[in-house]
Amino acid sequence: MAKTPKEPKLEHSDFSGEFEDDGVTVLVDIHRPAGTNGDWTLEVISQTEVVTTWEDKFPTDLEAWEEFLATAERDGVRSFLDEDEPLVH
């Protein structure tokens, strides 16, 4: 019987959670491998499960959160809903 690799455990930032603006709710997920001091990954998941992942990692979860806020301010929360062309920042 072959063992399947386990999904790595993730540590989620306190900044992770639902974000609502302009009638649109998205899930902000800021995470890194559990038990490490590694850089943080920023993902935004829409209600229709479109996932936007930033290519760059962030040294702190606060920097990832601030990048999300800046993107939402600049492009609008609706920019995370485009199913035809998932965004990579």
Contacts in CASP RR format, 6 or more apart in sequence:
PFRMAT RR
TARGET T0000
AUTHOR 0000-0000-0000
METHOD contacts of the structure
MODEL  1
MAKTPKEPKLEHSDFSGEFEDDGVTVLVDIHRPAGTNGDWTLEVISQTEV
VTTWEDKFPTDLEAWEEFLATAERDGVRSFLDEDEPLVH
8 33 0 8 1.000
8 34 0 8 1.000
9 33 0 8 1.000
9 34 0 8 1.000
10 31 0 8 1.000
10 32 0 8 1.000
10 33 0 8 1.000
10 34 0 8 1.000
11 31 0 8 1.000
11 32 0 8 1.000
11 33 0 8 1.000
11 34 0 8 1.000
11 35 0 8 1.000
11 36 0 8 1.000
12 29 0 8 1.000
12 30 0 8 1.000
12 31 0 8 1.000
13 30 0 8 1.000
13 31 0 8 1.000
13 40 0 8 1.000
13 61 0 8 1.000
13 64 0 8 1.000
13 65 0 8 1.000
14 61 0 8 1.000
15 28 0 8 1.000
15 30 0 8 1.000
15 61 0 8 1.000
15 62 0 8 1.000
15 64 0 8 1.000
15 65 0 8 1.000
16 27 0 8 1.000
16 28 0 8 1.000
16 29 0 8 1.000
16 30 0 8 1.000
16 31 0 8 1.000
17 27 0 8 1.000
17 28 0 8 1.000
17 29 0 8 1.000
18 25 0 8 1.000
18 26 0 8 1.000
18 27 0 8 1.000
18 28 0 8 1.000
19 25 0 8 1.000
19 26 0 8 1.000
19 27 0 8 1.000
19 28 0 8 1.000
19 68 0 8 1.000
19 72 0 8 1.000
19 77 0 8 1.000
20 77 0 8 1.000
21 72 0 8 1.000
21 76 0 8 1.000
21 77 0 8 1.000
22 76 0 8 1.000
22 77 0 8 1.000
22 78 0 8 1.000
23 77 0 8 1.000
24 47 0 8 1.000
24 77 0 8 1.000
24 78 0 8 1.000
24 80 0 8 1.000
24 81 0 8 1.000
25 47 0 8 1.000
26 44 0 8 1.000
26 45 0 8 1.000
26 46 0 8 1.000
26 47 0 8 1.000
26 77 0 8 1.000
26 80 0 8 1.000
27 44 0 8 1.000
27 45 0 8 1.000
28 42 0 8 1.000
28 43 0 8 1.000
28 44 0 8 1.000
28 65 0 8 1.000
28 68 0 8 1.000
29 41 0 8 1.000
29 42 0 8 1.000
29 43 0 8 1.000
29 44 0 8 1.000
29 45 0 8 1.000
30 40 0 8 1.000
30 41 0 8 1.000
30 42 0 8 1.000
30 43 0 8 1.000
30 58 0 8 1.000
30 61 0 8 1.000
30 64 0 8 1.000
30 65 0 8 1.000
30 68 0 8 1.000
31 40 0 8 1.000
31 41 0 8 1.000
31 43 0 8 1.000
32 38 0 8 1.000
32 39 0 8 1.000
32 40 0 8 1.000
32 41 0 8 1.000
38 57 0 8 1.000
39 57 0 8 1.000
39 58 0 8 1.000
39 59 0 8 1.000
40 57 0 8 1.000
40 58 0 8 1.000
40 59 0 8 1.000
40 60 0 8 1.000
40 61 0 8 1.000
40 63 0 8 1.000
40 64 0 8 1.000
41 53 0 8 1.000
41 54 0 8 1.000
41 57 0 8 1.000
41 58 0 8 1.000
41 64 0 8 1.000
42 53 0 8 1.000
42 54 0 8 1.000
42 58 0 8 1.000
42 64 0 8 1.000
42 67 0 8 1.000
42 68 0 8 1.000
43 51 0 8 1.000
43 52 0 8 1.000
43 53 0 8 1.000
43 54 0 8 1.000
44 51 0 8 1.000
44 52 0 8 1.000
44 68 0 8 1.000
44 80 0 8 1.000
45 51 0 8 1.000
45 52 0 8 1.000
46 52 0 8 1.000
46 80 0 8 1.000
46 81 0 8 1.000
48 81 0 8 1.000
48 83 0 8 1.000
50 80 0 8 1.000
50 81 0 8 1.000
50 82 0 8 1.000
50 83 0 8 1.000
50 86 0 8 1.000
51 86 0 8 1.000
52 80 0 8 1.000
52 86 0 8 1.000
52 87 0 8 1.000
52 88 0 8 1.000
52 89 0 8 1.000
53 88 0 8 1.000
54 64 0 8 1.000
54 67 0 8 1.000
54 88 0 8 1.000
54 89 0 8 1.000
55 88 0 8 1.000
55 89 0 8 1.000
56 89 0 8 1.000
58 64 0 8 1.000
58 67 0 8 1.000
67 89 0 8 1.000
71 79 0 8 1.000
71 89 0 8 1.000
72 79 0 8 1.000
79 87 0 8 1.000
80 87 0 8 1.000
END
